Amino acid sequence: MGILLNKELWTEMLYTLKRNKRRSVVTSLGVFAGMFFFTILTSLSTGLRNSAFGMLEGVSSDVIYIIPGRTTKPYQGYKANRPVQTTYRDYLNIKSQSRMLQEVGALTSFGVKDAWSSVPIHANNKSLSANAYGVTPNHFQVADEMVALYGRVLTPQELESGAPLCMVGRELAKRFYDNIEEMIGTYITINGVPFKVVGVTQPLVDNFSIGNMGLEGIMLPFTLAVGNQFDKEISVYAVPKAGYSEEDVRREVFEILARRQQLDPTDTGAIIPMSMQLVTNIFQMIASGINVLVWIVGMGTLITGVISVSNILLVTVRERQREIGVRRAIGAKPRDIRKQFMSEAIFIIVVAGALGILLGLLGALAIGAITEHTVVGNYVTRPYPSLGLLILSVVIMVVSGVLAGLLPVYKALQIKAIDAIRDE
C-alpha cells in the first residue's frame, strides 16, 4: 500500500515513461496482444464449451446407441470388411432375447429402405425433401424428449397403434408456413401418404436431437415406417438394467446379431456401442484440449511481451547508469532501486494487460450479442470468461511484472556509485 501512495515514486516513474513515450508504447504492445488474445480465445472456448455441454444437459447418460461397424474377420465363407446392419428383425430379436436391457428403442426413415434417407414432402402447396422418421413408443421418454411449441407431442399409445399422425420440427415447419401454428390440424403428404400434423416441436435440450429430427424432421409411428419389412435398416438404442456396463451390452447385442448375420464370435469390432457418457467424456477431452491451446497461445504471447519489457528496462538501466550511481552515492538503499524498476515493470505490464483484457471483454460482449441473434448461437453460447479467470489474469500480470523486473533490478544493483560517475 505504501508503494501505491508514494507520490514521489509515481512522479518519477511516470516522468521516465513519458520521456520515452514511443518506447513504452511499443514495449507494452506484446503484453497488450497477449492478454487481448487470451481473453478473446478464452471467451470463445467458454462459449463452445457452454454450447456443447448445454446440448447434453438433460440427455440421459444411460442411453447406449448401437452403431453397426464392419467385420474385421472372415467367417463361414464371408469376407472381412463386410458392413453390418441392424434391421427390424434384429430389433425384434434384441427386444425379445436380451436379459440386460431395460429399454430397447429404434427409429428409421419412412418410405425408403435405409435408415436415414430423405423423402418428398408436400404441404401448403409447397414441396421439398426432408427426413421423416418412424420412432418407437418409448422414444420421447428414453432417447429424444420433445417440447411442443404448438399442438402436442404424440403419445406412446398413438405411436403404438400406428395412427397416421405426425409431428413436424420447428425449422421444417417454417419452410412451409410463415405462421407455424397454422400447420396444426392440417394434412401433410410424406412420400405420397397423408398424415395429420398434431404438433410443431423442438428438442427439450436445445439444438440436440437425433438426426436433427426435432428441428428439421418429421416424427411418426415406427410401425408405419417399417410395416412388414423385416430386413429394413433401422437404428437401435437401449438402456441397460442396473448393474450392467456398456461392455456387457455390447457383448450381448453382438451375440444376438452374430447368430443371424453370421459374424465371427470373436469379431468385437463389428458392433460399436456409444453411450451418452462416452460422448460427454469426448466433449470434455476436446474442451480440455482447446483450453490448453488457448493458454499456450495467450501465455506464449504474454511471455514474449514480458521479455520485451525486461529488455527495454535493461536498456533503461544502462541509460540511467549515472542517475543510479548518484542516487547510490547520496544514500539510496538497494530496496529503493529495486522498488523503482519493479514498479516500472509492473506498471507497464499491468496497464497494457488491463487494456488488453478490457478490449477483449468488449470483443466477447460483441461476440455474445452476435451469437444471441444468429444461428452461430447454436454453437457458441454465453462466450464470457468467468470472474475467477479474470482475477487469475490480473495475478498473472502482476507476477509477470515482477519477473520482467528481476534482471533489470539485478543489473541496477550491480552498479557502483563511483564507477557510474567515472564512466559518465
MIMI-797014 format. One line per 2 residues: number of its first residue (from 0); their letters; for each residue x negated, y, z of N, C-alpha, C. Coordinates in steps of 0.2 Angstrom, whole numbers. Atoms other than C-alpha are relative to their C-alpha. Layout:
// residues N
NUM	a	X/Y/Z/X/Y/Z/X/Y/Z; ...
//
This chain:
// residues 424
0	mg	-4/-6/0/0/0/0/-4/6/0; 5/-5/0/-15/11/4/-2/2/-7
2	il	3/-2/7/-21/10/-14/6/4/-4; -6/-4/4/-3/15/-21/1/7/2
4	ln	-1/-6/-3/-3/30/-10/-7/5/0; 6/-3/1/-21/35/-14/0/5/-6
6	ke	-1/-5/6/-19/51/-24/-6/1/-3; 6/-2/3/-37/54/-27/-2/-6/-5
8	lw	1/6/4/-39/36/-34/4/0/-6; -4/-1/5/-24/39/-45/-2/5/-5
10	te	2/-5/4/-30/55/-51/-6/-2/-5; 6/2/4/-47/48/-56/1/-5/-5
12	ml	-2/5/5/-40/33/-64/3/3/-6; -4/-2/6/-28/42/-75/-4/5/-4
14	yt	4/-4/4/-41/55/-80/-5/-4/-4; 5/4/4/-53/41/-85/4/-3/-6
16	lk	-4/3/6/-39/33/-96/2/5/-5; -2/-6/5/-33/50/-103/-6/2/-4
18	rn	6/-2/4/-51/54/-108/-2/-5/-6; 1/5/5/-52/38/-118/7/-3/-2
20	kr	-7/1/2/-34/38/-124/1/-6/-5; -1/5/5/-36/28/-140/-3/-7/2
22	rs	2/6/-3/-47/15/-132/4/-3/4; -4/3/-5/-35/12/-118/6/-3/-4
24	vv	-6/3/3/-20/10/-130/-2/-6/-4; 2/6/4/-30/-2/-142/-1/-6/5
26	ts	2/6/-5/-36/-12/-127/6/-3/3; -7/3/-3/-18/-14/-120/4/-3/-5
28	lg	-4/3/5/-11/-20/-136/0/-8/0; 0/7/-1/-16/-38/-133/4/-2/5
30	vf	-4/1/-6/-8/-38/-116/7/1/-2; -6/-2/2/7/-30/-123/3/-5/-5
32	ag	-3/6/5/9/-43/-138/1/-6/4; -1/6/-3/6/-57/-126/6/-1/4
34	mf	-6/0/-4/20/-53/-114/6/1/-4; -5/-1/4/31/-47/-128/2/-7/-3
36	ff	-2/7/3/30/-64/-137/2/-5/5; -1/5/-5/30/-74/-121/8/1/2
38	ti	-7/-1/-2/47/-65/-116/5/-2/-6; -5/1/6/55/-67/-134/0/-8/0
40	lt	0/7/1/49/-85/-136/4/-4/6; -4/3/-6/55/-90/-118/7/1/0
42	sl	-7/-1/0/72/-82/-121/3/-5/-6; -3/5/5/74/-92/-137/0/-7/2
44	st	0/7/-3/68/-108/-128/6/-1/5; -6/1/-5/81/-105/-114/6/0/-4
46	gl	-6/1/4/94/-102/-127/1/-6/-4; -1/7/3/91/-118/-136/1/-5/5
48	rn	-1/4/-5/90/-127/-120/7/0/3; -7/-1/-2/107/-120/-114/4/-3/-5
50	sa	-5/2/5/115/-124/-131/0/-8/0; 1/7/0/108/-142/-131/3/-4/6
52	fg	-2/3/-6/112/-146/-113/8/2/1; -7/-2/0/129/-137/-114/4/-5/-4
54	ml	-4/5/4/134/-149/-128/1/-6/3; 0/7/-3/130/-164/-117/4/0/7
56	eg	-4/-1/-6/139/-157/-102/7/-3/-1; -7/3/1/155/-167/-99/0/-6/-4
58	vs	0/6/3/150/-181/-110/-3/-6/4; 2/5/-4/149/-197/-101/-6/-3/-2
60	sd	7/3/1/131/-204/-99/1/-7/-1; 0/7/0/138/-221/-98/2/-3/-7
62	vi	-2/2/6/144/-222/-116/-7/-2/-4; 6/3/4/132/-233/-127/3/-1/-7
64	yi	-2/1/7/133/-232/-146/-4/-5/-3; 3/5/3/129/-247/-156/-2/2/-7
66	ip	2/-2/6/118/-242/-170/-3/-6/-4; 3/5/3/115/-255/-183/-6/2/-4
68	gr	7/-1/3/97/-257/-190/-1/-4/-6; 2/5/6/88/-268/-202/-3/-6/3
70	tt	4/6/-3/82/-286/-199/-7/1/-2; 7/0/1/64/-287/-197/-3/-7/-1
72	kp	2/7/1/63/-306/-199/4/-4/-5; -5/4/4/69/-318/-212/3/-6/4
74	yq	-4/5/-4/82/-331/-206/5/-3/-5; -5/4/3/91/-345/-214/1/2/-8
76	gy	-1/-2/7/87/-340/-232/0/7/-1; -1/-7/1/90/-322/-229/-7/4/1
78	ka	7/-3/-1/75/-310/-232/0/5/6; 0/-6/-5/69/-297/-219/2/6/-4
80	nr	-2/-7/3/74/-279/-221/7/0/-2; -7/1/2/92/-284/-223/4/5/4
82	pv	-4/-4/-5/104/-270/-217/5/-3/4; -5/2/-4/115/-274/-203/6/4/1
84	qt	-6/-4/-1/133/-268/-202/5/-2/5; -5/2/-5/146/-268/-189/7/1/-4
86	ty	-6/0/4/163/-272/-196/6/0/5; -6/1/-4/181/-273/-190/0/-7/4
88	rd	0/6/-3/179/-291/-187/-5/-1/6; 5/0/-6/163/-288/-176/3/4/6
90	yl	-3/-4/-6/173/-275/-166/5/-5/4; -4/4/-3/186/-288/-163/-3/-6/4
92	ni	4/5/-4/173/-301/-158/-3/3/6; 3/-3/-6/164/-289/-146/5/1/5
94	ks	-5/-2/-5/180/-284/-138/3/-6/3; -3/6/-3/186/-302/-135/-5/-4/3
96	qs	5/5/-3/169/-311/-131/-4/4/5; 4/-3/-5/160/-298/-121/2/-1/7
98	rm	-1/1/-7/158/-301/-102/-3/7/4; 3/-5/-3/148/-285/-99/3/7/-1
100	lq	-2/-7/3/158/-271/-107/7/1/4; -6/-2/-3/172/-262/-98/4/3/-5
102	ev	-3/-3/5/177/-252/-113/-3/-1/-7; 3/0/7/175/-255/-132/4/4/-4
104	ga	-4/-4/4/180/-242/-144/-4/0/-7; 3/0/7/177/-239/-163/3/6/-4
106	lt	-3/-5/5/180/-226/-177/-2/-2/-7; 2/1/7/179/-227/-196/4/5/-4
108	sf	-3/-4/5/184/-217/-211/6/-3/-3; -6/2/3/201/-218/-218/0/0/-8
110	gv	-1/0/7/204/-223/-236/-6/-2/-4; 6/3/3/186/-229/-240/-3/-5/4
112	kd	2/6/-4/176/-244/-236/-5/1/5; 6/-1/-5/161/-237/-227/3/4/6
114	aw	-2/-3/-6/162/-228/-210/0/8/0; 1/-7/-1/158/-210/-214/1/4/-7
116	ss	-1/-4/6/163/-205/-232/6/4/0; -6/-5/0/175/-190/-235/5/-3/-5
118	vp	-5/2/4/191/-192/-244/4/7/-2; -4/-6/2/203/-179/-254/5/1/5
120	ih	-5/-2/-4/214/-169/-243/4/5/-3; -4/-5/3/229/-159/-248/5/3/5
122	an	-5/-3/-5/239/-146/-238/1/7/-2; -1/-7/1/247/-129/-240/-2/2/-7
124	nk	2/-2/7/244/-130/-259/-7/0/-1; 8/0/1/225/-132/-257/-2/-7/1
126	sl	3/7/0/214/-147/-260/-7/1/1; 7/0/-2/197/-151/-253/-2/-7/2
128	sa	3/7/-3/186/-166/-247/-2/1/7; 2/0/-7/184/-169/-229/0/-7/3
130	na	1/7/-3/181/-184/-217/7/-1/5; -6/2/-4/197/-192/-209/-2/-7/3
132	yg	2/5/-4/193/-204/-195/6/-4/4; -4/4/-4/203/-218/-188/-3/-1/7
134	vt	3/1/-7/200/-219/-169/4/-5/4; -3/4/-4/204/-232/-156/4/4/6
136	pn	-4/-4/-5/217/-228/-142/-4/3/6; 4/-2/-6/203/-226/-129/-5/6/-2
138	hf	5/-4/3/193/-214/-140/-1/7/4; 0/-7/-3/198/-197/-132/-2/-1/7
140	qv	1/1/-7/196/-204/-115/-7/-2/2; 7/3/-1/179/-213/-117/-5/4/-3
142	ad	5/-2/4/169/-205/-131/0/7/-2; 0/-6/4/175/-189/-138/6/4/2
144	em	-7/-3/-3/188/-179/-127/1/7/-4; -3/-5/4/198/-166/-137/4/5/4
146	va	-5/-5/-3/207/-150/-132/4/3/-6; -4/-2/5/222/-145/-142/1/8/0
148	ly	-1/-7/0/222/-127/-147/7/2/-1; -7/-1/1/239/-128/-154/3/-7/-1
150	gr	-3/7/0/251/-143/-153/-3/-4/6; 2/5/-5/245/-158/-144/-5/-5/-2
152	vl	5/5/1/232/-172/-143/4/-7/-1; -4/6/1/238/-189/-150/-1/-5/6
154	tp	0/4/-6/242/-201/-136/-3/-7/-1; 2/7/2/235/-219/-134/5/-4/-2
156	qe	-6/4/3/252/-226/-137/1/2/-7; -1/-2/7/253/-216/-154/-6/-3/-4
158	le	5/3/3/236/-222/-158/0/-8/-1; -1/7/0/240/-240/-154/6/-2/-5
160	sg	-5/2/4/256/-240/-163/-1/1/-8; 1/-1/7/249/-234/-179/4/5/-4
162	ap	-5/-5/3/261/-219/-182/-4/4/-5; 4/-5/5/257/-208/-197/0/7/2
164	lc	1/-6/-3/252/-194/-186/-8/2/0; 8/-2/0/235/-184/-186/-1/6/4
166	mv	3/-7/-2/225/-170/-178/-5/2/-4; 5/-3/5/215/-158/-188/-5/5/4
168	gr	5/-4/-3/199/-150/-182/1/8/-1; -1/-7/0/199/-131/-179/-3/3/-7
170	el	3/-4/6/187/-126/-193/3/-3/-7; -3/3/6/195/-138/-206/7/3/-1
172	ak	-6/-4/1/212/-130/-202/0/7/-2; 1/-7/2/205/-113/-205/0/0/-8
174	rf	0/1/7/202/-119/-223/6/0/-4; -7/1/3/220/-122/-226/5/6/2
176	yd	-5/-5/-2/229/-109/-216/-4/6/4; 3/-6/-3/224/-91/-211/2/0/8
178	ni	-2/1/-7/235/-94/-195/1/-7/1; 0/7/0/231/-111/-190/5/-3/4
180	ee	-6/3/-4/246/-113/-178/5/-2/-5; -5/2/5/256/-114/-194/0/-7/-2
182	mi	1/7/3/249/-131/-198/4/-5/5; -4/5/-4/258/-139/-183/7/-2/-3
184	gt	-7/3/3/273/-150/-189/0/0/-7; 0/1/7/268/-149/-207/-3/-7/-2
186	yi	2/7/3/263/-164/-218/-7/2/-4; 6/-1/3/245/-166/-224/-1/-7/-4
188	ti	1/7/4/241/-179/-238/-8/-1/0; 7/3/0/225/-189/-235/-1/-6/-4
190	ng	1/5/5/219/-199/-249/7/-3/-3; -7/2/3/237/-199/-256/5/-2/5
192	vp	-5/2/-5/245/-204/-239/2/6/4; -2/-6/-4/256/-191/-230/-1/-2/8
194	fk	0/0/-8/253/-188/-211/2/6/3; -3/-6/-4/262/-176/-199/-6/2/5
196	vv	5/-3/-5/250/-164/-190/3/2/6; -2/-1/-6/253/-164/-172/-4/5/5
198	gv	5/-4/-4/238/-154/-166/-6/3/-4; 6/-3/3/224/-142/-171/-5/0/6
200	tq	5/2/-6/209/-147/-159/-7/3/-1; 7/-1/0/192/-143/-154/-3/-5/6
202	pl	3/5/-5/180/-154/-143/0/4/7; 0/-2/-7/181/-152/-124/-7/3/1
204	vd	7/-2/-1/162/-150/-124/-2/4/-7; 1/-4/6/159/-135/-136/-5/-2/-5
206	nf	4/2/6/152/-140/-153/-3/-7/0; 2/7/0/149/-158/-148/6/-5/-2
208	si	-5/5/2/159/-171/-157/-3/-5/-5; 3/5/4/155/-187/-165/2/1/-7
210	gn	-2/-2/7/154/-184/-184/3/7/-1; -3/-7/0/159/-166/-180/8/-1/-2
212	mg	-7/1/1/177/-173/-181/4/5/3; -4/-4/-4/183/-162/-168/1/7/-3
214	le	0/-7/3/180/-146/-178/1/-1/-8; 0/1/8/178/-152/-197/4/-6/-2
216	gi	-3/6/2/188/-168/-197/7/-1/1; -6/1/-1/204/-176/-196/0/-7/4
218	ml	-1/6/-5/209/-189/-182/7/-4/-1; -6/4/1/222/-203/-185/-1/-7/3
220	pf	1/6/-3/226/-220/-178/-5/-5/-4; 5/4/2/212/-233/-180/3/-6/-5
222	tl	-3/6/4/224/-247/-186/2/2/-7; -2/-2/7/230/-236/-201/-7/0/-4
224	av	7/-1/4/211/-234/-206/-3/-7/-2; 2/6/1/207/-252/-205/4/-5/-3
226	gn	-5/5/2/223/-261/-209/-2/-7/1; 3/7/0/218/-279/-213/-7/-1/-3
228	qf	7/0/4/201/-275/-220/-5/-2/6; 4/2/-5/191/-286/-208/-8/1/-1
230	dk	7/-1/2/175/-283/-217/-2/8/-1; 1/-7/1/177/-264/-217/-5/3/5
232	ei	5/-2/-4/162/-255/-210/3/5/5; -2/-4/-5/165/-246/-193/-6/2/5
234	sv	5/-1/-5/155/-238/-179/3/-2/7; -2/3/-6/156/-246/-162/-3/4/6
236	ya	3/-2/-6/153/-239/-145/3/-3/6; -2/4/-6/155/-246/-127/-2/3/6
238	vp	2/-2/-6/155/-243/-109/-1/-6/4; 2/6/-4/146/-256/-98/3/0/7
240	ka	-2/1/-7/153/-263/-82/-6/2/5; 5/-2/-5/144/-258/-66/-5/-6/1
242	gy	5/5/-1/128/-267/-64/-4/-2/-6; 3/2/6/124/-269/-82/-4/5/-4
244	se	4/-5/3/110/-260/-91/1/1/-8; 0/-1/7/108/-253/-109/-3/-6/-3
246	ed	4/6/2/96/-268/-112/5/-6/0; -4/5/0/109/-280/-106/6/0/-5
248	vr	-5/-1/6/122/-273/-118/-3/-2/-6; 3/2/6/110/-274/-132/0/-7/-2
250	re	0/7/0/107/-292/-129/6/-4/-2; -7/3/1/125/-297/-128/3/2/-6
252	vf	-3/-2/7/131/-287/-143/-4/-3/-5; 4/3/5/116/-294/-153/2/-7/-1
254	ei	-2/7/0/121/-312/-148/6/-1/-4; -7/1/3/139/-309/-154/-1/1/-7
256	la	0/-1/7/134/-301/-170/-5/-5/-4; 4/5/4/120/-314/-174/3/-6/-2
258	rr	-4/6/1/132/-328/-173/3/0/-7; -4/-1/6/142/-321/-188/-4/2/-6
260	qq	4/-3/6/129/-312/-198/-7/-3/-1; 6/4/1/115/-325/-197/-6/4/1
262	ld	6/-3/-2/102/-315/-188/-4/-4/4; 5/4/-4/86/-322/-181/1/2/8
264	pt	-2/-2/-7/90/-323/-162/-6/4/4; 5/-4/-3/73/-315/-158/-1/7/-4
266	dt	1/-7/4/75/-300/-171/4/5/4; -3/-5/-5/78/-287/-157/1/7/-4
268	ga	0/-6/3/76/-273/-169/6/1/-5; -6/0/4/92/-277/-179/6/4/3
270	ii	-5/-4/-3/103/-268/-166/-3/5/4; 3/-6/-4/99/-251/-158/5/3/4
272	pm	-5/-3/-4/109/-246/-143/-3/7/2; 2/-7/-2/109/-227/-140/5/3/5
274	sm	-4/-2/-6/116/-221/-123/-1/8/0; 0/-7/-1/120/-203/-119/-6/2/4
276	ql	6/-1/-4/107/-204/-106/-6/0/-3; 6/0/5/94/-208/-119/0/7/-4
278	vt	-1/-6/4/100/-193/-129/-2/6/5; 1/-5/-5/99/-182/-113/-8/0/1
280	ni	7/0/-1/81/-188/-110/-4/2/-6; 3/-2/6/76/-185/-128/0/8/0
282	fq	-1/-7/0/83/-167/-127/-5/3/6; 5/-2/-6/73/-165/-110/-7/0/-2
284	mi	7/0/2/57/-170/-118/-1/5/-5; 1/-6/5/60/-158/-133/-1/6/3
286	as	0/-6/-4/64/-144/-121/-7/1/3; 7/0/-4/48/-148/-111/-5/2/-5
288	gi	5/-1/5/38/-148/-127/0/7/-2; -1/-7/3/45/-131/-133/-3/5/6
290	nv	3/-4/-6/41/-124/-115/-7/0/0; 8/1/0/23/-130/-116/-3/5/-6
292	lv	3/-4/5/21/-122/-133/1/7/1; -1/-7/-1/29/-106/-128/-6/3/5
294	wi	5/-2/-5/17/-105/-113/-7/1/-3; 6/0/3/2/-109/-124/-1/6/-4
296	vg	0/-6/5/6/-95/-137/0/6/4; 0/-6/-4/11/-82/-124/-6/1/4
298	mg	6/-1/-4/-3/-85/-112/-7/0/-4; 6/0/5/-16/-88/-126/-1/8/-2
300	tl	1/-7/2/-12/-70/-132/-1/4/6; 2/-4/-6/-12/-63/-115/-7/-1/2
302	it	7/1/-2/-29/-71/-111/-5/4/-5; 3/-4/5/-35/-63/-127/0/8/2
304	gv	-1/-7/-2/-29/-46/-121/-4/1/7; 4/0/-6/-37/-49/-104/-7/1/-1
306	is	7/0/2/-54/-52/-112/-1/6/-3; 1/-7/3/-52/-36/-122/0/5/5
308	vs	0/-5/-6/-48/-26/-106/-7/-1/4; 6/1/-4/-63/-34/-97/-6/3/-4
310	ni	6/-2/4/-75/-30/-112/0/8/0; 0/-7/0/-69/-12/-113/-2/3/7
312	ll	2/-2/-7/-71/-10/-94/-8/0/1; 7/0/0/-89/-16/-96/-3/6/-4
314	vt	3/-6/3/-92/-3/-109/1/7/4; -2/-6/-5/-84/10/-97/-5/0/6
316	vr	5/0/-6/-96/4/-83/-7/3/-3; 6/-2/3/-111/7/-95/0/8/-1
318	er	-1/-7/2/-104/24/-100/0/5/7; -1/-3/-6/-101/29/-82/-6/-2/5
320	qr	6/3/-4/-118/22/-75/-2/6/5; 3/-5/-4/-124/39/-69/5/2/5
322	ei	-6/-1/-5/-107/43/-61/0/-5/6; 0/5/-5/-108/27/-52/-6/0/5
324	gv	6/-1/-4/-126/30/-46/1/6/4; -1/-6/-4/-122/47/-40/5/-2/6
326	rr	-5/2/-5/-107/40/-30/-3/-4/5; 4/4/-4/-118/27/-23/-5/4/5
328	ai	5/-4/-4/-131/40/-18/3/4/5; -3/-5/-5/-119/51/-9/5/-4/5
330	ga	-3/4/-5/-112/36/1/6/-4/-2; -5/4/2/-99/27/-9/-1/-7/2
332	kp	1/7/-2/-96/10/-2/1/-5/-6; -2/5/5/-95/-6/-13/7/-1/-1
334	rd	-7/1/0/-77/-8/-9/3/6/-4; -3/-6/3/-74/10/-16/-1/-1/-8
336	ir	1/1/7/-82/5/-33/4/-6/-2; -4/6/2/-73/-12/-33/7/3/-1
338	kq	-7/-2/0/-56/-3/-29/1/4/-7; -1/-4/6/-59/9/-44/1/-4/-6
340	fm	0/3/7/-62/-3/-58/5/-6/1; -5/4/-1/-50/-16/-51/7/3/-1
342	se	-7/-4/1/-36/-3/-51/1/2/-7; -1/-1/8/-40/2/-69/2/-6/-3
344	ai	-1/6/4/-40/-16/-75/8/-2/2; -7/2/-2/-23/-20/-65/5/5/-3
346	fi	-5/-5/3/-15/-4/-71/1/-1/-7; -1/1/7/-19/-6/-89/4/-6/-2
348	iv	-3/6/1/-13/-24/-89/7/0/2; -6/0/-3/2/-22/-78/5/5/-5
350	va	-4/-5/4/8/-6/-88/2/-3/-7; -1/2/7/5/-14/-105/5/-6/0
352	ga	-4/6/-1/13/-31/-99/7/2/1; -7/-2/-1/28/-22/-92/4/2/-6
354	lg	-3/-3/6/31/-13/-108/2/-6/-5; -1/6/4/29/-30/-117/7/-4/2
356	il	-6/3/-2/42/-38/-106/6/4/-1; -6/-5/1/54/-23/-107/2/-1/-7
358	lg	-2/0/7/54/-23/-126/2/-7/-1; -2/6/1/55/-42/-125/7/-2/2
360	ll	-7/0/-3/71/-41/-114/5/3/-5; -4/-3/5/78/-29/-126/2/-4/-6
362	ga	-1/5/5/75/-41/-140/4/-6/1; -5/6/-2/83/-55/-130/7/2/0
364	la	-7/-3/0/98/-44/-127/3/0/-7; -2/0/7/99/-41/-146/2/-7/-3
366	ig	-1/6/3/97/-59/-150/7/-3/3; -6/2/-3/111/-63/-137/6/3/-3
368	ai	-6/-3/3/123/-51/-145/1/-2/-7; -1/3/7/120/-58/-162/3/-7/0
370	te	-2/7/0/122/-76/-157/7/-1/3; -7/0/-3/138/-72/-147/5/0/-5
372	ht	-5/-1/5/147/-67/-163/-1/-3/-6; 2/3/6/139/-78/-176/0/-8/1
374	vv	0/7/0/138/-96/-180/-7/-3/3; 6/1/-3/120/-95/-173/1/-2/7
376	gn	-1/2/-7/128/-96/-156/1/-7/2; 0/7/-1/131/-114/-159/-6/-4/2
378	yv	6/3/-1/113/-117/-157/-5/4/5; 4/-4/-5/106/-103/-146/6/3/5
380	tr	-5/-3/-5/117/-99/-130/-4/3/6; 3/-4/-6/113/-86/-117/-8/0/0
382	py	7/0/1/95/-83/-123/-4/5/5; 3/-5/-5/89/-74/-107/-4/-3/5
384	ps	5/3/-5/74/-78/-96/3/1/7; -3/-1/-7/78/-81/-78/-4/5/4
386	lg	4/-5/-4/73/-69/-64/-6/-3/3; 6/3/-3/61/-81/-57/-6/0/-5
388	ll	5/0/5/52/-82/-73/-3/7/-1; 2/-7/0/51/-63/-74/-5/2/6
390	il	4/-1/-6/44/-62/-56/-7/-3/-1; 6/3/1/31/-75/-61/-4/3/-5
392	sv	4/-4/5/26/-65/-76/-3/6/3; 3/-5/-3/23/-50/-65/-6/-2/4
394	vi	6/3/-3/12/-61/-54/-6/-1/-4; 5/2/5/3/-67/-69/-4/6/-2
396	mv	4/-7/3/-1/-49/-75/-4/2/6; 4/-3/-5/-7/-44/-58/-7/-4/1
398	vs	6/4/0/-19/-59/-57/-4/1/-6; 4/-1/6/-24/-56/-75/-4/6/1
400	gv	4/-7/-1/-29/-38/-70/-6/-1/5; 5/2/-5/-39/-45/-55/-6/-3/-4
402	la	5/4/4/-48/-57/-67/-4/4/-5; 3/-4/5/-51/-44/-80/-5/5/3
404	gl	4/-4/-3/-59/-33/-67/-6/-3/3; 6/4/-4/-71/-46/-59/-7/2/-3
406	lp	6/-1/3/-85/-44/-72/-2/7/0; 2/-7/-1/-85/-25/-73/-2/2/7
408	vy	2/-2/-7/-85/-24/-54/-6/-2/1; 6/3/-2/-99/-36/-53/-6/5/-3
410	ka	5/-4/4/-109/-26/-66/-1/7/3; 1/-7/-4/-105/-9/-57/-3/0/6
412	lq	3/1/-7/-110/-16/-40/-8/-1/-1; 7/2/1/-127/-21/-48/-4/7/-1
414	ik	4/-6/1/-131/-3/-52/-3/4/6; 3/-3/-6/-143/5/-40/0/8/-2
416	ai	0/-7/1/-142/24/-37/-6/3/-3; 6/-3/3/-160/28/-41/-1/-2/-7
418	da	1/2/6/-161/18/-56/5/3/-5; -5/-3/4/-145/25/-63/-1/7/-2
420	ir	1/-7/1/-150/43/-61/-7/1/-4; 6/-1/4/-168/40/-68/1/-2/-7
422	de	-1/2/7/-161/31/-83/4/6/-4; -3/-6/3/-150/46/-87/-4/6/-1
//
